Amino acid sequence: MAEVRHKSGKPLQVNPHKLSQPMGATLAFLGVDRCMPLMHGGQGCASFTKVMFTRHFCEPIALQTTAVNDVIAVLDGGDYSILESVKNIHDKVAPELIGVHTTGLTETKGDDLRGIASKIDVPLVYVNTPDYQGGLESGWALTTQALIDQLTEPCDRIDAQKIVLVPHVSLQPIEVEKLRDFIESFGFKVVAVPDLSSSLDNHLGEKQASLSSGGVTVAEVKQLADAAFVVTLGASVKPVGTTLQKKNPAIQHRHFDHVNGLQGTDALVAWLLETSGRGDRLPPVVERWRKRLQDAMLDSHFSIGQTRFLLVAEPDHLASMAASLREVGGKIALAISTVDSPILGDIEADQVIVGDLEDAEKMHDAYDLIIGNFHTEALAHRVAKKAVMRGFPNYEEVGIALKNDLLYEGGAYFLFEIANAAERMREEQVHHEREQIKLQRIA
């Protein structure tokens, strides 16, 4: 087990890689078809979020703001700003749902979202997401709970073939799609909540829309309570299963911390075989990809096994990547999380901390290869390491929405990418050493 230090010991973050709760809430609302996220706070908060997701997904992002400043927050109390914003949004774009979520400014003021929502007669879901608490994961999870709590209708029926899938925030759109298709190959019907797989998956639509296009529909969210099972993926969204069970106690909850790598995917497959009644009969495509992953593990373990890794990500993402690398002998020298989480204690690493990239820079002698978001690229240049991009945001590469790391198929691709990066890193080190020797001889 890792030596877990829950904080880096500093009173502030100097070079942060953490993202805020309101950003997680925005992303969750974008997974609902024809939804307009409405950030209740300063204009800069919404602008930053919109720019970050636009650059990451290379897609237009639907997001509005109440544009509150410190004076308005004190004098207005929040009611007027939200009411006027909702009215303008409803009149101009007629969304199926408006998702109101707060920021640090309005939470500090203490605006009563529930009271304000009771005065509004258009479809609306509200959620408290102060950016001085939690992070991207918790903002996504709280919003998912709010969607179910406020929209899903209680039910006493069960559809034996229906599964509600709740993914954690770090899954890219294609990963949600692959996971849904994987489960459906065992004979189930799957509804993902939220569902970015058809809203931010880099598809070319007929025109640029002013609302989120694709994702789970409001009607589907209302009818979730007739599912036989709710499957939560990631420790951050585990409470969502309990929220849905309150709508129908007959729903069975199955939780997985991750479905990355061989063991993680095997656990999901074992449950699907048992639940579907297929015995030990795997769908042919699933069986084939399992064999490919096994071969990928053999092919990549030499390169990965000699590499020390720095992982920088959200807690659930850290746990999934660490599990895949550890299966083939990779050494996790340091894992740096954005926020604290119980899942950090399960990560097999030399050290796990809740910190920032300054901590990573101070410990640069401990690792060889960095896996993290775009902000780790500058760190890699400063400490002369190689970096592989994962997580939010990633401004360095295109096609991020279609990058798959989970299940047997994605697990094989992930290992190949990391092994190739490790080999290129070693080749560059050898080349650098040879150049140094040449220079010394010339001198």
C-alpha positions, -999 to 999 in steps of 0.1 A, spaced: 0 0 0 10 36 -5 24 59 21 -4 84 20 1 119 31 -33 135 27 -17 170 22 16 183 9 20 203 41 18 238 24 -8 264 32 -15 270 -5 -11 255 -39 18 272 -58 14 254 -92 -20 238 -91 -34 211 -114 -67 210 -96 -100 220 -112 -131 234 -94 -165 220 -84 -184 244 -107 -164 231 -137 -174 195 -128 -210 206 -125 -209 223 -159 -195 191 -175 -222 170 -159 -250 192 -172 -234 191 -207 -241 153 -206 -279 161 -206 -295 166 -240 -306 202 -247 -295 214 -213 -281 249 -206 -257 251 -176 -261 284 -157 -232 293 -135 -244 315 -106 -213 337 -100 -189 360 -116 -185 363 -154 -149 353 -152 -157 320 -136 -179 310 -165 -155 324 -191 -126 304 -178 -147 272 -177 -160 277 -212 -125 284 -226 -110 254 -209 -136 229 -221 -137 245 -256 -100 240 -259 -100 205 -245 -129 191 -266 -123 214 -296 -161 218 -295 -184 248 -288 -195 247 -252 -230 259 -241 -227 278 -208 -244 309 -194 -237 330 -163 -256 352 -139 -226 376 -141 -228 384 -104 -201 407 -89 -194 415 -53 -217 445 -52 -247 427 -68 -241 397 -45 -246 418 -15 -274 441 -27 -294 417 -48 -291 385 -28 -290 364 -59 -328 360 -66 -331 387 -93 -299 376 -111 -310 340 -114 -347 348 -122 -337 372 -150 -310 348 -164 -334 319 -164 -361 340 -182 -337 352 -208 -323 317 -215 -358 302 -217 -371 329 -241 -340 327 -264 -331 291 -267 -360 271 -250 -338 244 -233 -352 212 -220 -334 218 -188 -315 246 -171 -288 236 -146 -281 262 -120 -249 257 -100 -231 281 -76 -195 294 -72 -175 306 -43 -188 341 -44 -225 332 -43 -220 305 -18 -201 329 5 -231 352 3 -253 322 11 -279 324 -17 -309 301 -12 -310 281 -44 -339 259 -33 -360 289 -24 -352 306 -57 -359 274 -77 -394 272 -61 -402 305 -78 -393 293 -113 -418 274 -134 -394 262 -162 -375 228 -160 -346 234 -137 -321 215 -115 -300 233 -89 -269 222 -71 -246 239 -46 -210 237 -58 -187 262 -40 -153 262 -56 -136 265 -22 -146 229 -15 -140 196 -34 -130 196 -71 -139 184 -105 -149 149 -93 -172 162 -65 -189 188 -87 -197 161 -113 -210 137 -85 -231 163 -67 -247 174 -100 -255 138 -109 -271 133 -75 -291 165 -80 -304 153 -115 -317 121 -100 -330 136 -68 -349 164 -85 -360 148 -118 -363 110 -114 -398 99 -105 -403 72 -79 -413 38 -92 -422 4 -79 -416 -15 -112 -384 -32 -124 -371 -37 -160 -349 -67 -155 -327 -58 -185 -322 -21 -177 -290 -8 -161 -282 28 -151 -245 35 -156 -229 63 -136 -194 71 -148 -169 92 -130 -158 126 -144 -125 115 -159 -139 92 -185 -137 106 -220 -169 104 -242 -157 74 -262 -150 55 -229 -186 60 -218 -197 48 -252 -174 18 -251 -185 9 -216 -222 11 -225 -217 -10 -256 -197 -35 -236 -225 -40 -211 -251 -41 -238 -232 -70 -255 -243 -91 -225 -280 -84 -233 -288 -54 -212 -302 -19 -220 -279 8 -206 -287 45 -197 -256 65 -188 -260 95 -165 -245 119 -173 -237 109 -209 -210 128 -228 -206 100 -254 -230 117 -278 -227 153 -268 -189 160 -267 -176 131 -288 -162 153 -316 -190 145 -341 -197 169 -369 -233 182 -365 -254 200 -391 -248 233 -374 -234 248 -343 -260 245 -316 -267 270 -287 -275 241 -264 -258 208 -256 -266 183 -283 -268 146 -274 -265 129 -241 -291 115 -218 -325 131 -223 -346 147 -195 -373 121 -202 -348 93 -196 -336 108 -164 -372 110 -152 -377 72 -159 -344 59 -143 -361 43 -113 -374 13 -132 -339 -1 -137 -330 -34 -122 -294 -23 -115 -274 9 -110 -237 5 -117 -214 32 -103 -179 35 -117 -154 54 -95 -154 61 -57 -166 97 -62 -199 86 -77 -206 57 -54 -232 78 -34 -252 83 -66 -263 46 -64 -279 52 -30 -296 83 -43 -313 63 -71 -322 35 -47 -343 60 -27 -365 63 -58 -370 25 -59 -356 3 -31 -358 -27 -55 -329 -14 -76 -296 -33 -70 -264 -13 -67 -231 -27 -80 -200 -5 -76 -166 -7 -93 -137 15 -84 -125 11 -120 -127 -12 -150 -92 -6 -163 -67 -34 -170 -72 -71 -168 -83 -75 -132 -106 -45 -133 -123 -56 -165 -125 -92 -153 -144 -81 -122 -170 -64 -144 -172 -94 -168 -177 -118 -139 -206 -98 -126 -222 -94 -160 -219 -132 -167 -236 -139 -134 -263 -113 -137 -271 -120 -173 -273 -158 -168 -248 -165 -197 -228 -189 -176 -192 -186 -188 -201 -178 -224 -183 -145 -233 -194 -126 -264 -168 -134 -290 -155 -99 -294 -150 -96 -257 -131 -129 -255 -109 -118 -284 -100 -84 -268 -92 -102 -235 -66 -123 -253 -52 -92 -270 -48 -74 -237 -30 -104 -223 -6 -103 -252 -2 -65 -248 8 -71 -211 35 -95 -222 47 -72 -249 48 -41 -228 60 -53 -193 97 -51 -202 94 -14 -210 69 -4 -183 85 -26 -156 118 -6 -158 100 27 -155 93 48 -125 61 69 -129 47 101 -117 8 102 -119 -11 135 -117 -49 133 -118 -82 132 -101 -84 104 -74 -105 80 -95 -84 85 -125 -52 80 -104 -65 47 -91 -74 33 -126 -41 43 -142 -21 30 -113 -39 -4 -114 -32 -8 -152 5 0 -148 10 -21 -116 -4 -52 -134 26 -52 -158 52 -43 -132 52 -5 -135 65 13 -104 44 42 -92 70 64 -75 46 93 -68 9 99 -73 -4 134 -68 -41 139 -64 -62 170 -67 -82 164 -36 -84 138 -8 -104 106 -13 -107 72 4 -96 56 -29 -61 71 -25 -53 45 2 -58 17 -23 -33 29 -48 -1 9 -49 26 36 -50 57 46 -31 40 78 -21 5 94 -26 -1 130 -18 -27 157 -22 -6 185 -36 5 204 -66 31 204 -94 56 223 -72 57 191 -50 63 171 -82 91 193 -92 108 190 -59 107 152 -61 118 150 -98 146 125 -90 121 99 -79 104 93 -113 112 89 -150 80 94 -169 50 117 -161 14 109 -169 -9 139 -163 -28 168 -178 -16 196 -200 -1 215 -170 25 187 -165 40 195 -199 58 226 -186 70 206 -156 84 179 -179 104 205 -198 118 220 -166 129 187 -151 139 171 -184 113 143 -183 89 129 -209 52 134 -204 21 115 -216 -11 136 -216 -41 123 -196 -69 140 -178 -84 176 -179 -74 198 -195 -54 186 -225 -46 214 -250 -16 196 -265 -35 169 -286 -65 167 -307 -90 138 -306 -90 135 -268 -127 127 -267 -120 95 -287 -91 83 -265 -100 50 -247 -81 35 -218 -106 12 -202 -118 -23 -206 -98 -50 -224 -95 -29 -257 -86 4 -241 -63 -13 -216 -42 -27 -245 -40 7 -262 -30 24 -230 -2 -1 -223 12 3 -258 12 41 -256 30 41 -223 55 14 -233 63 33 -265 67 66 -246 90 48 -221 112 35 -249 114 69 -266 124 84 -233 153 59 -229 164 64 -265 166 101 -259 185 96 -227 211 74 -245 213 100 -274 219 128 -248 246 108 -230 264 101 -263 263 138 -272 277 147 -238 306 123 -243 313 138 -278 314 173 -263 337 162 -236 361 146 -261 360 178 -282 367 199 -251 
